Amino acid sequence: MKPPLFRCAASVAALALVLAGCASQNSSPRAAGQPALVPAPASLPVAKVATITIYRSDFDRDADVHPTVSVNGSDLVTPHRGTVFTARLLPGTYHFEVDGERAGDLKASAGQHYYFQMAIVPGGFSGHGRLGIVSPQQGQAESTGLQPSDKGDIENPAFR
């Protein structure tokens, strides 16, 4: 018969392995304090939500490069040249990535509208995407007249 301490240690080790396996299934876990990526309820007024707009200019040189923007570990949108995507989010901290590379964090406040410009940076065989926040005046001017992202380019079905 094994001593009780050995059985307890074996149980703790087995539990640790199970938890490690669960953690490894999610390649980009949300950090503490980051809300899940879900749209703000349509019933909430603009003053209670944060709005983000991600756009890609019609003047991009590398039209065949299609980077994916992820937020809090969830793919959100793959902006194509000349498109714009807008989403309403609950206030909170959001972690942005482009094709798995860190793009930055945003502490989104209620009633604010944030604009992100997707630019293609030359390099390698075809370049890569870079996401940058721009002023509301610049973002509004540059995104006006762009086509809305196709539903197929919106990776997260909750935002279609």
C-alpha positions as CSV (number, residue, x, y, z in Angstrom):
1,M,0.0,0.0,0.0
2,K,1.3,3.4,-1.0
3,P,1.6,6.2,1.6
4,P,-1.2,8.8,1.4
5,L,1.4,11.6,0.7
6,F,2.5,9.7,-2.4
7,R,-1.1,9.3,-3.7
8,C,-1.7,13.1,-3.1
9,A,1.5,14.0,-4.9
10,A,0.7,11.8,-7.8
11,S,-2.8,13.3,-8.0
12,V,-1.4,16.8,-8.0
13,A,1.1,15.9,-10.8
14,A,-1.7,14.3,-12.9
15,L,-3.9,17.4,-12.5
16,A,-1.0,19.7,-13.5
17,L,-0.5,17.7,-16.7
18,V,-4.2,17.9,-17.5
19,L,-4.3,21.7,-16.9
20,A,-1.1,22.2,-19.0
21,G,-2.7,20.2,-21.8
22,C,-5.8,22.4,-21.7
23,A,-3.6,25.6,-21.7
24,S,-1.6,24.5,-24.7
25,Q,-4.7,24.1,-26.8
26,N,-5.2,27.9,-26.9
27,S,-2.2,29.4,-28.6
28,S,-3.0,33.0,-27.6
29,P,-4.7,33.0,-24.2
30,R,-6.4,36.2,-23.0
31,A,-4.5,38.1,-20.3
32,A,-6.2,38.9,-17.1
33,G,-8.4,41.9,-17.5
34,Q,-9.0,41.4,-21.2
35,P,-12.6,40.8,-22.1
36,A,-13.6,38.1,-24.4
37,L,-13.9,39.2,-28.0
38,V,-17.7,39.7,-28.4
39,P,-19.5,42.5,-30.0
40,A,-21.2,45.0,-27.6
41,P,-25.0,44.4,-27.5
42,A,-26.8,46.4,-30.2
43,S,-29.1,47.7,-27.5
44,L,-26.3,49.7,-25.8
45,P,-26.1,53.3,-26.9
46,V,-22.9,54.6,-28.5
47,A,-22.0,56.4,-25.3
48,K,-21.6,53.1,-23.5
49,V,-19.5,51.2,-26.1
50,A,-16.1,51.6,-27.7
51,T,-16.0,51.6,-31.5
52,I,-13.0,50.4,-33.5
53,T,-12.5,50.9,-37.2
54,I,-9.8,48.9,-39.1
55,Y,-9.2,50.1,-42.6
56,R,-6.7,49.4,-45.4
57,S,-6.1,52.1,-48.0
58,D,-7.0,51.6,-51.6
59,F,-3.4,52.7,-52.4
60,D,-1.6,49.7,-50.9
61,R,1.1,48.5,-53.3
62,D,1.0,44.8,-52.2
63,A,-2.6,43.9,-53.0
64,D,-1.9,40.2,-52.7
65,V,-0.9,40.4,-49.0
66,H,-3.8,39.6,-46.7
67,P,-2.8,39.9,-43.0
68,T,-5.3,38.9,-40.3
69,V,-6.0,41.1,-37.3
70,S,-6.5,39.2,-34.1
71,V,-7.9,40.7,-30.9
72,N,-7.5,39.0,-27.5
73,G,-6.4,35.8,-29.2
74,S,-9.3,35.6,-31.6
75,D,-9.0,36.3,-35.3
76,L,-11.2,39.2,-36.2
77,V,-10.8,40.4,-39.7
78,T,-8.6,40.1,-42.8
79,P,-8.7,43.5,-44.4
80,H,-8.2,43.6,-48.1
81,R,-7.0,46.7,-50.1
82,G,-9.6,49.4,-50.1
83,T,-11.8,48.0,-47.3
84,V,-13.0,49.2,-43.9
85,F,-14.3,47.2,-40.9
86,T,-16.1,48.7,-37.9
87,A,-17.0,46.9,-34.6
88,R,-18.6,47.9,-31.3
89,L,-16.9,46.6,-28.3
90,L,-17.4,46.8,-24.6
91,P,-15.0,49.1,-22.8
92,G,-11.8,47.3,-21.6
93,T,-8.3,46.4,-22.6
94,Y,-7.7,44.7,-26.0
95,H,-4.5,43.1,-27.2
96,F,-4.1,43.4,-31.0
97,E,-1.9,41.1,-33.2
98,V,-1.3,40.9,-36.9
99,D,-0.6,37.4,-38.2
100,G,0.5,36.4,-34.7
101,E,2.9,39.4,-34.2
102,R,2.1,41.8,-31.4
103,A,0.6,45.1,-32.7
104,G,-0.2,46.7,-29.4
105,D,-2.8,47.1,-26.7
106,L,-5.7,49.4,-26.5
107,K,-7.5,50.5,-23.3
108,A,-10.9,51.2,-24.9
109,S,-13.2,53.7,-23.2
110,A,-16.9,54.1,-23.5
111,G,-18.0,56.6,-26.1
112,Q,-14.7,56.6,-27.9
113,H,-14.0,55.7,-31.6
114,Y,-10.6,54.3,-32.4
115,Y,-9.2,54.1,-35.9
116,F,-6.5,51.6,-37.0
117,Q,-4.8,51.7,-40.3
118,M,-3.4,48.5,-41.9
119,A,-0.3,49.2,-43.9
120,I,1.7,46.7,-45.9
121,V,5.4,46.9,-45.2
122,P,7.7,45.7,-47.9
123,G,10.1,42.9,-47.1
124,G,10.7,39.2,-47.6
125,F,8.9,37.8,-50.5
126,S,5.8,39.8,-50.3
127,G,5.8,42.0,-47.2
128,H,3.7,41.9,-44.1
129,G,1.0,43.9,-42.4
130,R,1.4,46.5,-39.7
131,L,-1.4,47.9,-37.7
132,G,-1.2,51.5,-36.4
133,I,-3.6,53.7,-34.5
134,V,-4.3,57.0,-36.1
135,S,-6.2,60.1,-35.0
136,P,-9.9,60.1,-35.4
137,Q,-9.7,63.0,-37.9
138,Q,-7.2,61.1,-40.1
139,G,-9.0,57.7,-39.7
140,Q,-12.3,59.2,-40.6
141,A,-10.9,61.0,-43.7
142,E,-9.0,58.0,-45.0
143,S,-11.7,55.4,-44.4
144,T,-14.5,57.4,-45.9
145,G,-15.4,55.9,-49.3
146,L,-13.8,52.6,-48.7
147,Q,-15.8,49.4,-49.2
148,P,-17.1,47.5,-46.2
149,S,-15.2,44.2,-45.6
150,D,-16.9,41.2,-47.2
151,K,-18.5,38.9,-44.7
152,G,-16.0,36.2,-45.7
153,D,-13.1,38.5,-44.6
154,I,-14.6,38.9,-41.1
155,E,-13.0,35.9,-39.3
156,N,-15.1,36.1,-36.2
157,P,-18.7,35.1,-37.0
158,A,-20.1,37.2,-34.1
159,F,-19.1,40.3,-35.9
160,R,-20.6,39.5,-39.4
